[in-house]
Amino acid sequence: MKHHVFVLVLLLTLLYGCKRKAPEEASGTPNPSADQSEIGSVAEMILIPGGRFLMGDAKEIDATPHEVVLSPFYMDKNLVTQAEYERVMGENPSRWKGGDNPVEQVRWSDAVRYCNKRSAMEGLQPCYDLETWQCDFEANGYRLPTEAEWEYACRAGTKTAYYFGDNESKLSDHGWFKGNSGGKPRPVGGKPANPWGLHDMHGNVWQWCNDFYQVDYYQQSSEKDPRGPKTGESKVVRGGAWKFSADSCRSGYRNNEDPGYADVCFNYDIYGFRCVRNAAGDAGLQ
C-alpha cells in the first residue's frame, strides 16, 4: 500500500498482538430499481449500464488517463455489511461491531470466499477457484469488481475528481473520511448515493478489487473490459477510508495492499468490499 510505515507496523504489532479485537465502545442510464426481486440476491444491487469512459487521474503517476469500454454489470448498492457477511459466512471478523457497519478486517481471500459462498447459496456458479485464486469471468455468480468497473461505477458518468465535483470541501456531505468520521467506520448508506444509486463510493472503508496492482498497467491494459495484470504481489483497493484524507477518496485515486495483510492486524479495519455480477448481453453498451 502507498505510504506504509513499516517500522510503526512492526512496533505496534509486537505491542498489541494480531488478534482481531472489538473496541469498547460514463454513459447510459442505470436502473436504480434493480433489487433482490429481480436478480435473486438478499443484498440490493444496481444495474450499471455498459459504456465508455475516461479512466484514470492525471495527478497520479500510476493512473494515466485512458479510454475504457465496459460491459454492463450489477453492483451491490452498499458495502457488504457485518450482518450480511455473518449471514453468509457465519462469523464477523470486524473490529468496529455493528450490523449495519461495513464488514472490515477482511483479507482479499476472505472477500473472495464470501463471493463464492453467496453464489452457492443462491444456486449460482461460483467465480473463484479457491486453489488457484483465479476468477472465471464467464460464471454467473458473485465476484469482486475489476478496478475499471469500480471506477466507472464510482464516477457514474462524471469526469470530476469526485462524483459530486472537484471541490473536496464538499466531501463531508458525501462520504466518511478522516475529516468527519469521528475515528471509526460508519453504518453504510448514511450519506447520499452517487448519480447511479451507489452509496459509500467515497470513503468509509477501502474496497477490494479483483485486480493485481501494477504501477504502469494503464499504459498496456486492453480497452475492452480490462481485468488487470495476470500476476502481482498486491491487490488494488479503491475509494478511500474513514481514517484517510479527502484526496485519497477521489474517483481516480489508486491504492494497493498485500491480499494477506490481515495476518498483521495493524490498520486492517480499513478494508471492506462490495460484489458485482455479470449482466446478460451488452444492453446499454455505447
N, C-alpha and C positions, 0 to 999 in steps of 0.2 A: 504494500500500500504506500502511496506517496507520503512522505514526511514521517515515516516510522521513527520512533525514538527507542532504539533497541536497548540501550542501557537502562532506560527507565522501565521498560517492559520487564527486563530481567530482574531488576531490583524489586519491583512491585510483586512480581510472580513469586519470588523467593519469600517475600514478606507475608503475603496473604494466601499463597497457595492457588490452586487452579480449580477448585470446586465451584460449580455454578450455584451461587447463593442468592436468595431473595433478600433485598434490603428490608429494613424495617418499615420502615414506613408503610404542412401536409395538404391533403386534398381529400375530397369526398365528404360524405356526411355519415357519421356513425349512427348506430341505432341504440340510443340510451335505454330503450325499454327491454333490451335483451337481458333475460334473467334466467333463474334456475328452471322455470317452467318451459323455457324454450330449448335449453341445452342440457338439462338433467343434472345440474350442479347445485349443491347446497349453497355454495358461495355465489353471490351475484356476479355476473360477468357482463362486459360491454363488447359489442361488436365493433372492432376497429377496421375501417374500410381499407382496401388496398389503395396504394397511391405512391406518388413520387415526392421526395423532399430533399432538402439540402441538409445533410448530416454533418455535424462537427462544430467546431468553435475556433475561429482564427486566433483567439487569445491563447490557445493551448498548443504546445509543441507536438503533442500526441493526438491532436484532433483536427487534422487538415480537412477543411470543408470539402465535401464531395457529394454528388447526387446518388441517391439510393432509391430503388423501386421495391416495394414490398407487397406481398400477397395479403389478403385480409386475414384477420385472426381475432379470436376472443381474448380478452384480458380481464383478470379479476378487477372489479371496481375498487376494491380496497386491498390493502396489505393483508396477508394471512394473519388472522388474529390468534391469540393464545387459545381461545375457546375452540376455534376451528382446527387448529393444529392438534390439540388434545383429542378432539372428536375423532380425528383420523389416526393419529399416532399413539394415543393412549398415554401421553406424557406431556409435560410442559417444562421445557428447559430454561425458560425466561428468567431473567433476574428481576425485572420490574413487573411483578404479578398483577394481572387484571385481565379478565376475559375479553374485553374489547380492546385491550392494548395489542400492538403488533407483537407477534412472537419474535423473540430475539435470542441471542446466544445459540444460533443455529449455523452449523457449517454448511458449505455448499452441498456436501453429500447428504446432510440432513434434509435440505430443501428438495433434493432430487428424490430421496426416499419417500418424502411426503407426496410428491407429484405422482410417483408410481402407485402408492397405496391408494391415493384419492382416485386415480384412474381405475384401479382394480375394483374398488368399492362401487363404482358406477358402471361396471361392465365395459370399460373402455380398454383399449390396448395400451399398456404402459410404454412410455417413450424411451426409458433408460435401461441399458444393460448394466446391472449393478456390479459386474465383474470388470468390465472394461470402462465403465462410465460414459460410454458413447450414447449419443442421442439419436433415435430414429425419428427424423423429422416428418416421416410419412405416417407415423402412428397417429391415432385419433385421440390419444389420452393427453394428460396434462404434462407440461414441461416448463422450464424457466424461459423467459423471453430472451431472444437474441439481443445483443446490445443495440442493434439497429431498430428492432421492434420497440424496445423500451424508449429510445429517444423519440422515435416517430410518434408513439402514443403520448409521451410527455408533452411534446411540442403541440400536438393537436392542431396542426395547420398553421402555427405561428412561426415566426422567424427571429423572434427577440430572445434575449438572454434567458428570460423566464416566460412561461406561457402567458403571464399577465403583463409583460412588457419588459423594459430594460432597467427600471428603477428598483434597485434592491431594497430600498427603504420600505417598499410595499410588501416585502416578503412576509412580514409578520401577519398580514391579513390572509395569507395563502398557505403557509407551511410552518412546521415546527423546526427551529434551528437554535443555535447557541443563544441568540438574542432574545428568545421568548419562551423557550421550552421549560424553564424552571429547573433545568438539570436532570431531565428524565424524558423518556418517550411518552407520547400521549395517545389516548384512545383514537383509533382510526376514524376517519370521516369527520373529524372535528373542524376542519377547515373546508372552504368551498371546493367543489370539484373543478377540474380544468374544463375547457370547452367541450371535451368528449366524454365527460362524466366520470373521470377517474380522480380519486382522492389520494392525497399524500404522495404526489409525484415529486414535490419539492420538500425534502426534509423528513423528519420523524425517524426513520431508520434507513441506512443504506440498503439497496435492493440487489440481491444476487442476480446476475445474468448468466446465460448458458456459456458465453464465450470465454475462451482463454484470452488473456490480455497480451498485447504486443504493441510496443510503442509506435511502430511505423505501419501497423496493419492497414490503416485507412488508405495508404498510398498503393496498396496492392489488392484490396478487397474487391470482390465482384460487385457489380452494380445491382444485380437482382438477388434479393433475399440473402444478403451476406450472413455467414454463420460463424465468423471468427476464425482464427488460426487453428490448425489441426492439433497442435500441441502447445504447451506452455507451462510455466511454473505457478501462475496465479490466474484468478478468475476476475472478470470485470464486475464491479459494483457501481451502481448509479444512484443519483438522487439526493445525496447529502444526508445528514442525520442531525439528531437533536443536540449534539454537542459540537457541531461543526459550524463553520462560518457561512454566511449568506452566499458568498462567492462559490462555495463548493456545491451549492444546491442548483446551480444553473443547468439548464436543459442539456447543454453540450459538454458538461464537465465529466471527464473520465477519471475513475479511480480503480484500484485493483487490490486484491487481497489473496493471500495463501488460502486455498479452499479448506485446509485442515487447521487453520489458525486457532480454532476453539480449544485445542489442546493447551494453549496458554490463554487463560481466561481474560487477561487484561484487555479492556476496551471491546470485548466481544458482544456487549449488549447494545451494539450499534448496527448489527446486521440482521435484516429480515428479508422478506421476498414476497412476490405475488406470482401467480401462474398465468400461463396462456394456453390456448388450444387452437389448432388449425380451424379455419372456416372453410367450408366446401366451396370449390370453384374460385374464380378470380373476380367475383362481383365487386364492383366499385373500383377496380384497377384502372388507373389513368396513366 
